[in-house]
Amino acid sequence: MTTFHKPAAPMPTTDSSESTRRIARRAPAPAGQHPPHDPPHGGYRRRSELIMRRAQPYFYVAPTVVLLFVLLVVPVVLVIGYSFMDNVIMNKNPQSVGLANYVTVLTDTNFHRAVTNTLFFTIVSVIAHLVLGLLFASLLNSPLLGRTSMTLFRMVYVLPWLFTTAVIAILWRMLLNPNGVINYLLGTNIEWLSDLNLALPAVTFINVWAGYPFFMISLLAGLQGVPADLYEAAKIDGASFWQRFTNVTLPQLKPIIISMTLLDLIWTSQQFALIWMTTGGGPINVTEMLSTYTYKQAFSNYEFALASTAAVITLVLSMILGILYVRHQKARD
């Protein structure tokens, strides 16, 4: 019996052109060319989306930057320009006078008096703020006070910081009035804010009273952050209270003290509201400060060019202190 075998199916053949197309689809596209399935503008779209994501943080800060530019940079540039002009605003066609305004201001005896008063007012205030703030902070950090007593003292000590400048000025004008409480308690009839010898110390005392809580709160936070192990180690070594204070407390508080001192120097040297609302720079310029001198040049004498010059000089002095503060902060970091 003859057996017939079914012939094997022929092997499928692959078209060479179809194989080439398959390999091309799997292979990456050459540089500078888009793959067949990618639209020609897909890369541009992804690039624009990436740029938008990177620029998004700048969109959030843009309003603040514009506001600072309009309210800070533009006025400063204008004032600097005014300081080189001949009485701007009041003169329709101001002329450039070079450094003549600076010569006028720097040779003015009233300006010299304002600088001297500002130095006295600032240095005494800052030193008193530091001493009183450290003293009261040490007292509030002492374990000798109970919880109730500490809460009461904190409330009393921080009270001056809660008042606005207007309230402080009115309050102390009433207290220092010839018929006020201070003269009644002392049994005197002194005009504290009108006396040529007492007006400047009086406004300095008011500023000290109003500003020491800022130091006190900051230094109290610093004292509470000093490790107790350092004090225990100093006690074991036989250190006295004063030695522990000078060798442990002060070194630990040094960064805070330097930062706050520089900030207080900047703030106090620019004090205007308190002086203006208590003495107005008088009597006879004995309490004249750089801030009140500049204000009077502009709005009493209508010498806006000289006022701009005084403002630029004050700005330069403040920038020096600001640079010192920034350098100190960078050194801490």
Secondary structure, 3 states (H helix, E strand, C coil): CCCCCCCCCCCCCCCHHHHHHHHHHHCCCCCCCCCCCCCCCHHHHHHHHHHHHHHHHHHHHHHHHHHHHHHHHHHHHHHHHHCCECCCCCCCCCCECCCHHHHHHHCCHHHHHHHHHHHHHHHHHHHHHHHHHHHHHHHHCCCCCCHHHHHHHHHHHHHHHHCCHHHHHHHHHHHCCCCCHHHHHHCCCCCCCCCCCCHHHHHHHHHHHHHHHHHHHHHHHHHHCCCHHHHHHHHHCCCCHHHHHHHHHHHHHHHHHHHHHHHHHHHHHCCCHHHHHHCCCCCCCCCCCHHHHHHHHHHCCCCHHHHHHHHHHHHHHHHHHHHHHHHHHHHHC
